[in-house]
Amino acid sequence: MQTEAGASVWDVISGCGRQLRAHMGGPFALDFSAVLTMGQAQQADMKMLAETLPYVEAVVLAQFDKEDGDAEA
């Protein structure tokens, strides 16, 4: 079962997956400021969004690492 607050947070996260901080070596962090600004604009549950972002960041960056590793193989 999904709550309304959870659905609003998911909408923000799914729309901001490419809000990344990057350098020459690739992405190194999710741009929390940009994602939180989007969440505020969409009236998402900000506490839930802030608590969820570190986990989302880990998954997004792991996927980039995996894709980078696959490209080098």
C-alpha distance (Angstrom), angle and dihedral (degrees) to the residues before:
residue distance angle dihedral
M1 . . .
Q2 3.78 . .
T3 3.79 123.2 .
E4 3.78 124.3 -139.3
A5 3.82 89.5 -114.3
G6 3.80 90.8 50.5
A7 3.79 91.1 49.1
S8 3.80 91.7 51.5
V9 3.82 91.3 49.9
W10 3.81 90.8 48.0
D11 3.82 90.0 51.6
V12 3.81 90.5 54.7
I13 3.80 94.2 45.0
S14 3.79 94.8 46.8
G15 3.80 90.0 50.8
C16 3.81 95.7 47.7
G17 3.79 103.5 46.6
R18 3.78 92.0 120.2
Q19 3.81 96.9 49.2
L20 3.79 91.7 113.5
R21 3.76 138.3 155.9
A22 3.78 107.7 -135.9
H23 3.78 143.3 172.4
M24 3.79 134.3 -175.3
G25 3.82 91.3 -66.2
G26 3.79 92.8 54.1
P27 3.79 135.6 -99.5
F28 3.80 117.5 -16.4
A29 3.82 104.1 171.6
L30 3.76 144.8 11.8
D31 3.81 112.2 -108.4
F32 3.80 96.8 -115.4
S33 3.80 91.9 -178.1
A34 3.80 92.2 57.9
V35 3.80 93.4 44.5
L36 3.81 93.0 47.5
T37 3.80 90.5 48.4
M38 3.81 89.4 52.6
G39 3.80 89.6 47.9
Q40 3.78 91.9 51.7
A41 3.81 91.4 48.4
Q42 3.81 90.0 50.7
Q43 3.82 91.8 45.6
A44 3.80 92.3 -121.8
D45 3.79 123.0 166.7
M46 3.82 96.3 -84.2
K47 3.81 96.3 -164.7
M48 3.79 91.5 53.3
L49 3.80 91.4 44.3
A50 3.81 92.5 50.8
E51 3.81 91.7 47.9
T52 3.81 92.1 48.6
L53 3.81 99.6 46.1
P54 3.83 98.6 80.4
Y55 3.82 90.0 55.3
V56 3.79 92.3 46.1
E57 3.80 90.1 48.7
A58 3.80 91.1 53.6
V59 3.81 92.0 51.8
V60 3.82 94.6 45.6
L61 3.82 93.4 48.3
A62 3.81 92.1 44.9
Q63 3.80 89.0 54.3
F64 3.80 91.1 51.9
D65 3.82 89.9 48.9
K66 3.80 90.3 49.9
E67 3.81 92.7 49.1
D68 3.81 90.3 47.3
G69 3.80 90.8 50.4
D70 3.81 91.9 48.3
A71 3.81 90.6 51.5
E72 3.81 91.6 53.3
A73 3.82 94.3 48.7
